[in-house]
Amino acid sequence: MPKFLEMEGIVGELGEMKIPLKLEAKPIKKRPYRINPRYKEKVKVEIDRMLEVGIIKPIVDYKWICQMVVHDKKSGEITICVDLRKLMMLS
């Protein structure tokens, strides 16, 4: 199993991410964005890779669901992000 820091594009030591929630934040469940069918297999491969190295983990019982955003790179690769804007504190 590859290690997290051995993954291409990972720079430095990354720890657990903390999300500063709005004070009045309540659990939300957003419908997923539609994924372009040409990305379907690439998304599956990338999610499997992130599961394998421990960036993400499967959960069964959840109260929060944020939308996944797929970005296409010029190299043909993809980057998967999560849209957390509805949860973040306003600065």
C-alpha positions as CSV (number, residue, x, y, z in Angstrom):
1,M,0.0,0.0,0.0
2,P,1.5,3.4,-1.0
3,K,2.0,6.0,1.7
4,F,0.2,9.3,1.7
5,L,3.4,11.3,1.2
6,E,4.5,9.1,-1.7
7,M,1.4,10.2,-3.8
8,E,2.2,12.5,-6.6
9,G,1.3,16.1,-5.9
10,I,1.5,15.8,-2.1
11,V,3.8,18.5,-0.7
12,G,4.9,18.4,2.9
13,E,3.3,16.9,6.0
14,L,-0.5,17.2,5.9
15,G,-2.5,16.5,9.0
16,E,-6.1,16.3,9.7
17,M,-8.1,19.1,8.2
18,K,-10.2,21.3,10.5
19,I,-13.2,23.1,9.1
20,P,-14.2,26.3,11.0
21,L,-18.0,26.0,10.9
22,K,-20.4,28.9,11.0
23,L,-21.8,29.3,14.5
24,E,-25.4,28.5,13.3
25,A,-24.3,25.6,11.1
26,K,-26.6,22.6,11.1
27,P,-25.9,19.3,9.3
28,I,-26.6,19.5,5.6
29,K,-27.0,17.0,2.9
30,K,-26.5,18.3,-0.6
31,R,-27.4,16.4,-3.8
32,P,-24.2,15.4,-5.7
33,Y,-23.2,17.4,-8.7
34,R,-23.5,15.5,-11.9
35,I,-20.3,14.0,-13.2
36,N,-19.4,14.2,-16.8
37,P,-19.6,10.5,-18.0
38,R,-16.1,10.8,-19.5
39,Y,-14.7,11.3,-15.9
40,K,-16.6,8.4,-14.3
41,E,-13.8,5.8,-14.5
42,K,-11.1,8.4,-13.6
43,V,-13.2,9.4,-10.5
44,K,-13.5,5.8,-9.4
45,V,-9.8,5.2,-9.7
46,E,-8.9,8.4,-7.8
47,I,-11.4,7.7,-5.0
48,D,-10.0,4.1,-4.7
49,R,-6.5,5.6,-4.5
50,M,-7.5,8.1,-1.8
51,L,-9.2,5.3,0.2
52,E,-6.1,3.1,-0.1
53,V,-3.7,5.7,1.3
54,G,-6.1,7.0,4.0
55,I,-6.9,10.5,2.7
56,I,-10.6,9.6,2.9
57,K,-12.4,6.8,4.7
58,P,-15.7,5.1,4.1
59,I,-18.5,6.0,6.5
60,V,-21.9,4.4,7.0
61,D,-23.8,6.8,9.2
62,Y,-23.5,10.4,8.2
63,K,-25.2,13.7,8.9
64,W,-23.1,15.9,6.5
65,I,-22.8,15.5,2.8
66,C,-20.9,18.0,0.6
67,Q,-20.6,18.0,-3.1
68,M,-17.6,16.6,-4.9
69,V,-16.1,18.8,-7.6
70,V,-14.0,17.3,-10.4
71,H,-11.3,19.5,-12.0
72,D,-9.7,18.5,-15.3
73,K,-5.9,19.0,-15.6
74,K,-4.2,19.8,-18.8
75,S,-2.3,16.5,-18.4
76,G,-5.6,14.6,-18.7
77,E,-5.5,13.7,-15.0
78,I,-8.3,14.9,-12.6
79,T,-8.3,16.5,-9.2
80,I,-11.2,15.8,-6.8
81,C,-12.2,18.5,-4.4
82,V,-15.1,19.0,-1.9
83,D,-17.3,22.1,-2.0
84,L,-17.3,23.3,1.7
85,R,-18.4,26.9,1.1
86,K,-21.8,26.5,2.7
87,L,-20.1,25.3,5.9
88,M,-17.3,27.7,6.3
89,M,-17.3,30.7,8.7
90,L,-17.5,34.0,7.0
91,S,-14.4,36.1,7.4
